[in-house]
Amino acid sequence: MMESTRSTGQEDRVLLAMVSQYTDKYFWNEELGPLPEEIRKEVLVLLIMITEEAGGITVMGFEEDGEIYLASTCEEGDLGYDEISAGLLIREVEREQKDLLERLSEWYRKVGRKRQ
């Protein structure tokens, strides 16, 4: 369900949100439609937490079937990026935020996918 690095086949994925250490900014895909503000805040807090701890860029989105993906990556040559921490944090989110991730997946299947 989740991974610590980006994989091939990303063309079937839909980005929900991204946080970048490099720009100190975040991106939210407004084209997916309105998401309850409480859930939106929770997602951003999780992405910021991973990015602050591991560095690089953290993304969350949806696979073609509506499942959530969470990934972390870095720019080439970034010696401060901690891939191990990123992977551990992603697994922690997967365990501890299972309900949130299931609600997001359900929302996407009902609302978000139709807007694409």
PyRosetta script that sets phi, psi and omega in degrees:
from pyrosetta import init, pose_from_sequence

init()
pose = pose_from_sequence("MMESTRSTGQEDRVLLAMVSQYTDKYFWNEELGPLPEEIRKEVLVLLIMITEEAGGITVMGFEEDGEIYLASTCEEGDLGYDEISAGLLIREVEREQKDLLERLSEWYRKVGRKRQ")
pose.set_psi(1, -42.4)
pose.set_omega(1, -178.5)
pose.set_phi(2, -125.8)
pose.set_psi(2, 158.9)
pose.set_omega(2, -179.0)
pose.set_phi(3, -144.9)
pose.set_psi(3, 160.5)
pose.set_omega(3, -178.4)
pose.set_phi(4, -93.6)
pose.set_psi(4, -13.7)
pose.set_omega(4, 178.7)
pose.set_phi(5, -134.1)
pose.set_psi(5, 159.7)
pose.set_omega(5, 177.2)
pose.set_phi(6, -72.3)
pose.set_psi(6, 148.6)
pose.set_omega(6, -179.8)
pose.set_phi(7, -122.5)
pose.set_psi(7, 176.4)
pose.set_omega(7, 175.5)
pose.set_phi(8, -72.9)
pose.set_psi(8, 164.9)
pose.set_omega(8, -179.4)
pose.set_phi(9, 84.0)
pose.set_psi(9, 19.6)
pose.set_omega(9, -177.9)
pose.set_phi(10, -69.4)
pose.set_psi(10, -15.5)
pose.set_omega(10, -178.5)
pose.set_phi(11, -63.1)
pose.set_psi(11, -20.4)
pose.set_omega(11, 178.2)
pose.set_phi(12, -89.4)
pose.set_psi(12, 0.5)
pose.set_omega(12, -178.0)
pose.set_phi(13, -96.8)
pose.set_psi(13, 152.3)
pose.set_omega(13, 176.6)
pose.set_phi(14, -120.7)
pose.set_psi(14, 121.5)
pose.set_omega(14, -179.3)
pose.set_phi(15, -74.7)
pose.set_psi(15, 131.3)
pose.set_omega(15, 174.4)
pose.set_phi(16, -96.3)
pose.set_psi(16, -52.2)
pose.set_omega(16, -177.0)
pose.set_phi(17, -153.6)
pose.set_psi(17, 157.7)
pose.set_omega(17, -180.0)
pose.set_phi(18, -148.1)
pose.set_psi(18, 141.4)
pose.set_omega(18, 175.4)
pose.set_phi(19, -125.2)
pose.set_psi(19, 132.0)
pose.set_omega(19, -177.8)
pose.set_phi(20, -120.0)
pose.set_psi(20, 127.5)
pose.set_omega(20, 174.0)
pose.set_phi(21, -68.5)
pose.set_psi(21, -30.5)
pose.set_omega(21, -173.8)
pose.set_phi(22, -71.2)
pose.set_psi(22, -34.1)
pose.set_omega(22, -179.3)
pose.set_phi(23, -107.3)
pose.set_psi(23, -8.2)
pose.set_omega(23, -174.3)
pose.set_phi(24, 55.3)
pose.set_psi(24, 37.1)
pose.set_omega(24, -179.8)
pose.set_phi(25, -133.7)
pose.set_psi(25, 166.8)
pose.set_omega(25, 173.8)
pose.set_phi(26, -128.2)
pose.set_psi(26, 159.0)
pose.set_omega(26, 176.6)
pose.set_phi(27, -123.2)
pose.set_psi(27, 138.5)
pose.set_omega(27, 175.4)
pose.set_phi(28, -128.0)
pose.set_psi(28, 128.5)
pose.set_omega(28, -178.0)
pose.set_phi(29, -79.3)
pose.set_psi(29, 94.5)
pose.set_omega(29, -178.4)
pose.set_phi(30, -70.5)
pose.set_psi(30, -18.9)
pose.set_omega(30, -178.4)
pose.set_phi(31, -67.2)
pose.set_psi(31, -16.6)
pose.set_omega(31, 179.8)
pose.set_phi(32, -76.4)
pose.set_psi(32, -14.6)
pose.set_omega(32, 179.7)
pose.set_phi(33, 104.4)
pose.set_psi(33, 173.5)
pose.set_omega(33, -176.7)
pose.set_phi(34, -71.5)
pose.set_psi(34, 130.3)
pose.set_omega(34, 176.3)
pose.set_phi(35, -112.2)
pose.set_psi(35, 139.7)
pose.set_omega(35, 178.5)
pose.set_phi(36, -50.2)
pose.set_psi(36, 134.8)
pose.set_omega(36, -174.3)
pose.set_phi(37, -56.4)
pose.set_psi(37, -37.3)
pose.set_omega(37, 179.8)
pose.set_phi(38, -61.3)
pose.set_psi(38, -43.9)
pose.set_omega(38, 179.4)
pose.set_phi(39, -68.2)
pose.set_psi(39, -41.6)
pose.set_omega(39, 178.9)
pose.set_phi(40, -57.6)
pose.set_psi(40, -45.7)
pose.set_omega(40, 179.7)
pose.set_phi(41, -63.8)
pose.set_psi(41, -42.1)
pose.set_omega(41, 179.3)
pose.set_phi(42, -60.5)
pose.set_psi(42, -43.7)
pose.set_omega(42, 179.3)
pose.set_phi(43, -61.3)
pose.set_psi(43, -47.0)
pose.set_omega(43, -179.3)
pose.set_phi(44, -63.6)
pose.set_psi(44, -39.6)
pose.set_omega(44, 177.8)
pose.set_phi(45, -60.9)
pose.set_psi(45, -43.6)
pose.set_omega(45, 179.5)
pose.set_phi(46, -62.9)
pose.set_psi(46, -45.1)
pose.set_omega(46, -179.5)
pose.set_phi(47, -65.9)
pose.set_psi(47, -39.8)
pose.set_omega(47, 177.9)
pose.set_phi(48, -65.0)
pose.set_psi(48, -42.7)
pose.set_omega(48, 179.7)
pose.set_phi(49, -58.3)
pose.set_psi(49, -48.3)
pose.set_omega(49, -179.9)
pose.set_phi(50, -63.1)
pose.set_psi(50, -44.8)
pose.set_omega(50, -178.2)
pose.set_phi(51, -65.0)
pose.set_psi(51, -42.2)
pose.set_omega(51, 179.4)
pose.set_phi(52, -65.6)
pose.set_psi(52, -36.2)
pose.set_omega(52, -178.3)
pose.set_phi(53, -76.7)
pose.set_psi(53, -46.1)
pose.set_omega(53, -173.2)
pose.set_phi(54, -99.3)
pose.set_psi(54, -24.3)
pose.set_omega(54, -175.6)
pose.set_phi(55, 91.1)
pose.set_psi(55, -171.8)
pose.set_omega(55, 175.4)
pose.set_phi(56, 70.7)
pose.set_psi(56, -139.8)
pose.set_omega(56, -176.7)
pose.set_phi(57, -129.1)
pose.set_psi(57, 134.1)
pose.set_omega(57, 177.6)
pose.set_phi(58, -119.5)
pose.set_psi(58, 132.8)
pose.set_omega(58, -178.7)
pose.set_phi(59, -127.8)
pose.set_psi(59, 152.2)
pose.set_omega(59, 173.9)
pose.set_phi(60, -136.8)
pose.set_psi(60, 140.3)
pose.set_omega(60, 178.8)
pose.set_phi(61, -165.3)
pose.set_psi(61, -159.6)
pose.set_omega(61, -174.1)
pose.set_phi(62, -125.9)
pose.set_psi(62, 137.9)
pose.set_omega(62, 170.9)
pose.set_phi(63, -74.6)
pose.set_psi(63, 169.4)
pose.set_omega(63, -179.8)
pose.set_phi(64, -56.5)
pose.set_psi(64, -34.5)
pose.set_omega(64, -179.0)
pose.set_phi(65, -84.3)
pose.set_psi(65, 1.8)
pose.set_omega(65, 178.0)
pose.set_phi(66, 96.5)
pose.set_psi(66, -7.4)
pose.set_omega(66, 177.3)
pose.set_phi(67, -68.4)
pose.set_psi(67, 149.3)
pose.set_omega(67, 179.3)
pose.set_phi(68, -78.6)
pose.set_psi(68, 141.2)
pose.set_omega(68, 165.9)
pose.set_phi(69, -123.4)
pose.set_psi(69, 147.3)
pose.set_omega(69, 178.7)
pose.set_phi(70, -134.4)
pose.set_psi(70, 126.2)
pose.set_omega(70, -174.8)
pose.set_phi(71, -140.2)
pose.set_psi(71, 154.6)
pose.set_omega(71, 177.4)
pose.set_phi(72, -132.6)
pose.set_psi(72, 139.8)
pose.set_omega(72, -179.8)
pose.set_phi(73, -149.8)
pose.set_psi(73, 174.1)
pose.set_omega(73, 178.4)
pose.set_phi(74, -143.1)
pose.set_psi(74, 165.8)
pose.set_omega(74, 174.2)
pose.set_phi(75, -74.3)
pose.set_psi(75, 150.6)
pose.set_omega(75, 179.8)
pose.set_phi(76, -58.2)
pose.set_psi(76, 134.0)
pose.set_omega(76, 177.7)
pose.set_phi(77, 85.8)
pose.set_psi(77, 4.3)
pose.set_omega(77, 179.7)
pose.set_phi(78, -78.4)
pose.set_psi(78, 98.2)
pose.set_omega(78, -177.5)
pose.set_phi(79, -76.4)
pose.set_psi(79, -14.0)
pose.set_omega(79, 179.5)
pose.set_phi(80, -85.6)
pose.set_psi(80, -10.9)
pose.set_omega(80, -178.6)
pose.set_phi(81, -73.4)
pose.set_psi(81, 134.7)
pose.set_omega(81, -177.8)
pose.set_phi(82, -114.3)
pose.set_psi(82, 93.1)
pose.set_omega(82, -177.3)
pose.set_phi(83, -62.6)
pose.set_psi(83, -35.6)
pose.set_omega(83, 180.0)
pose.set_phi(84, -65.4)
pose.set_psi(84, -47.9)
pose.set_omega(84, 177.6)
pose.set_phi(85, -60.3)
pose.set_psi(85, -41.1)
pose.set_omega(85, 179.6)
pose.set_phi(86, -59.2)
pose.set_psi(86, -46.8)
pose.set_omega(86, 179.6)
pose.set_phi(87, -62.5)
pose.set_psi(87, -42.6)
pose.set_omega(87, 178.9)
pose.set_phi(88, -65.1)
pose.set_psi(88, -41.4)
pose.set_omega(88, 179.5)
pose.set_phi(89, -65.8)
pose.set_psi(89, -39.2)
pose.set_omega(89, 177.9)
pose.set_phi(90, -63.5)
pose.set_psi(90, -42.8)
pose.set_omega(90, 178.2)
pose.set_phi(91, -64.5)
pose.set_psi(91, -37.8)
pose.set_omega(91, 177.2)
pose.set_phi(92, -62.7)
pose.set_psi(92, -44.9)
pose.set_omega(92, 177.7)
pose.set_phi(93, -60.8)
pose.set_psi(93, -42.8)
pose.set_omega(93, 179.4)
pose.set_phi(94, -57.7)
pose.set_psi(94, -42.5)
pose.set_omega(94, 180.0)
pose.set_phi(95, -73.9)
pose.set_psi(95, -49.8)
pose.set_omega(95, -170.1)
pose.set_phi(96, -84.2)
pose.set_psi(96, -18.7)
pose.set_omega(96, -177.2)
pose.set_phi(97, -117.5)
pose.set_psi(97, 29.7)
pose.set_omega(97, -176.4)
pose.set_phi(98, -56.0)
pose.set_psi(98, -43.1)
pose.set_omega(98, -179.5)
pose.set_phi(99, -62.4)
pose.set_psi(99, -45.0)
pose.set_omega(99, 178.9)
pose.set_phi(100, -60.4)
pose.set_psi(100, -46.2)
pose.set_omega(100, -178.2)
pose.set_phi(101, -64.8)
pose.set_psi(101, -37.2)
pose.set_omega(101, 176.5)
pose.set_phi(102, -67.2)
pose.set_psi(102, -39.5)
pose.set_omega(102, 177.5)
pose.set_phi(103, -64.3)
pose.set_psi(103, -40.6)
pose.set_omega(103, 177.8)
pose.set_phi(104, -62.7)
pose.set_psi(104, -45.7)
pose.set_omega(104, -180.0)
pose.set_phi(105, -61.8)
pose.set_psi(105, -43.3)
pose.set_omega(105, 178.1)
pose.set_phi(106, -63.5)
pose.set_psi(106, -43.3)
pose.set_omega(106, 178.0)
pose.set_phi(107, -59.1)
pose.set_psi(107, -45.3)
pose.set_omega(107, -178.3)
pose.set_phi(108, -62.9)
pose.set_psi(108, -42.3)
pose.set_omega(108, -179.7)
pose.set_phi(109, -64.3)
pose.set_psi(109, -32.5)
pose.set_omega(109, -178.7)
pose.set_phi(110, -87.2)
pose.set_psi(110, -42.4)
pose.set_omega(110, -169.3)
pose.set_phi(111, -116.0)
pose.set_psi(111, -54.8)
pose.set_omega(111, -171.0)
pose.set_phi(112, -62.8)
pose.set_psi(112, -44.4)
pose.set_omega(112, -176.4)
pose.set_phi(113, -62.6)
pose.set_psi(113, -34.2)
pose.set_omega(113, -178.7)
pose.set_phi(114, -66.8)
pose.set_psi(114, -23.4)
pose.set_omega(114, -178.3)
pose.set_phi(115, -84.5)
pose.set_psi(115, -13.7)
pose.set_omega(115, -178.1)
pose.set_phi(116, -75.7)
pose.dump_pdb("model.pdb")
